[in-house]
Amino acid sequence: MKAFKFLHRWLGVIAALFIFLFAVSGIVLNHRSFFSSIDINRSYLPGAHRYQNWNLSAVKSATSISQDSLLIYGNIGIWLTDSLMQDYTPYYTGIRRGADNRRTASIAKTPSGNILAGTMSGLYLLKNHHWYPLKLPVKEKRITGITVTGNKIWITTRSHLVMLREEKSGFSSVEVPLPHPADFKRETSLFRALWVIHSGKILGLPGKLLVDLMGLVMITLSISGIIWFVAPDIMKALKKRVTARKRMARINRFSLKWHNKLGIWTLAFLIILTVTGMFLRPPLLIPIIRSTFPAVKYTILDHPNPWYDKLRDIQFDRHTKAFILSTSQGFYFAEPSFTDSLRRIPHQPPISVMGINVFEQPADGVFITGSFSGIHRWVPSAMQVHDFITGMPVTPARGMANPFGSIPVAGYLNLGDEKGEFLFDYNAGIVSLSKGIPAPAMPEYVKKKSPMPLWNLALEVHTGRFYSFIFGRYHILFIPLAGLMILTILVSGGFLWWKGWRRKKKNCQPVNN
């Protein structure tokens, strides 16, 4: 009993602030669209979260819109720059307010000269320096990829494929149903299952609201625990002020009562949330990354759309005359009619579980793929994968690759032999791959006009990356250690309540004479 009291008391005090931040950030993460217009000035944040040298996925790529003009895009939104990337002008007028809404996955130019941008907040058409939203026949707003074939534009969201047809009067659009993959099994990855359980998404909106409620419970437990910890000292200091001392005693009794009630009523839920959260970040993520099991019926894991929340990008392979879909489960060939089952491509480049960031076709049948697992040159028809930097052949990836490689690639840009080829490392920023051509600097005014979305700050806090300024490279251990600490607090608290309940029940039993 003494050991459990010691652990519950002192670990609770040590972890209270972190638990509070876990809960608040989790609620924000569960409602991205609601908080998408709120930004945080990066100058208020630790240095690791400020832009330097185009790092932190600031840039994904760029699209040429004229001989001397580029639209550079990524987490910074969309900026107009010259062909040498020296001068920059913000170019997101018309896109929904908020840095999160302006995050851009792809910009494409149609044969007629129209410019389309796929962003977190939807698909936009550029007219007279203003972006106008285009209505799509699906509810999802987030665009993950755009590719153009003739007068047709193919758009992927996280779950759907949409075809736009360019006509004289504008654009017409239709959803293109994607057939099951040839190797389809009603199963899900353990990572995804743990993620939807942790977020509550497994039960849809009711599940998310339940997890939000658990977040509020965690906040209440943290505050009431701190009150219980400091109340004796406060009452001792108020010894001569009888009224104030009695008021503090009432507050303490009320806090302790609801601390115990809420804690025991929600103990099982809080343990589930803690355990699932521990496995969503390395190092505990790595051993489960390739694990799968049958989808749970009547939940979002058994969605009727086999591609629900799985589509990441799209390209049309000009060599094989087939589409290639990048998904969370790998790359698939699709016939132009999209009537036959999609075929999994046998020899694939490694892609991090964090997602694909580069998917370009510099020549017919040749692709450049990039993610946090590195950057590769891929020829699907010849079943060849080579490391883009070293030129060495790469062993085919089995399932998802290790979430982190030697180069965490966030973007890639090739402006030609005379203007340079550049790689965007998530941590180090822009790196020139062309001898004699320096990488363009990131101007201060671009940094100042590129705040951090509140949602992304919540993600950094919730995943423990935010604390790198305290723990340095060991911040990767923060989540499992914090999880063990919270589990100890919950289990010890449950045991103490149980012992107290048994003692109370025993004392209330009638005495037989």
NORRAHU-V548016 format. One line per field, one symbol per residue. phi: phi as a letter, one per 20 degrees, with the letter a starting at -180 (. if undefined). psi: psi as a letter, one per 30 degrees, with the letter a starting at -180 (. if undefined). A space follows every 10 residues. Layout:
phi->???
psi->???
//
This chain:
phi->.ffffffffe ffffegfffg fgffffffff cgffefeedc fffedggfdd fbmmelmgce abcfdafccc debqfencce befelddccg ccfofgfoff fegdeaccde geofddcdcf epecdeblmc edfdfdecff efedacbdcm eddddddfcc dcdddecfep cdcbfdfeff ffefcfccff gfffffffen fgdmggffff fgffffffff fffffffffe ggfffffege dgffffffff ffffffgfff fffffdgfff ffffffffee cfeffffdfd fcbgfffmcf fdffefdgmd fcabbdffee lceddecfdo dcecfgflde gfdfffddff cfffoedcbc cfbgmdcddb bfeoccdcdg felcccffee mffdfgfdme egfcdfcfed abbceogedo ccddegeenf ceedfndfff feffffffec fefgffffff ffenffeffe emfeffefff ffffffgfff ffffffffff fffffffeff eee
psi->eeeeeeeeee eeeefeeeee eeeeeeeeef ieeegffklk kfffllefgk kkhhahgeke alkkfaegkl jklbfgbkkk llfghekkkk hgkfkkkkee ffkkfkkkkl fffkkkkjlf gakkkkkhgk kkkkklglfk ekkflklkjb gkkkkkaffl kkkkkjlefb kklkkjkklk legkkillke eeeeefeeff ffgaeeeeee eeeeeeeeee eeeeeeeeef eeeeeefgef ieeeeeeeee eeeeeeefee eeeeegeeee eeeeeeeegg klffeeffeg kllkkklglf fhkfjfgkgf kflkljjfef hlkkkklfga kkkklffhfl kkkkkejllk klfflkfkjl jflkfklkkk afgaklkkje fghkkkkfef gkkkkkkjbk lkfkafjjkf lkkjgleffl kkkjkeefak kkgkkfjlkk ljlefeeegi lkkeeeeeee eeffffgffe fbfgfffeee eeeeeeeeee eeeeeeeeee eeeeeeffkk kk.
//
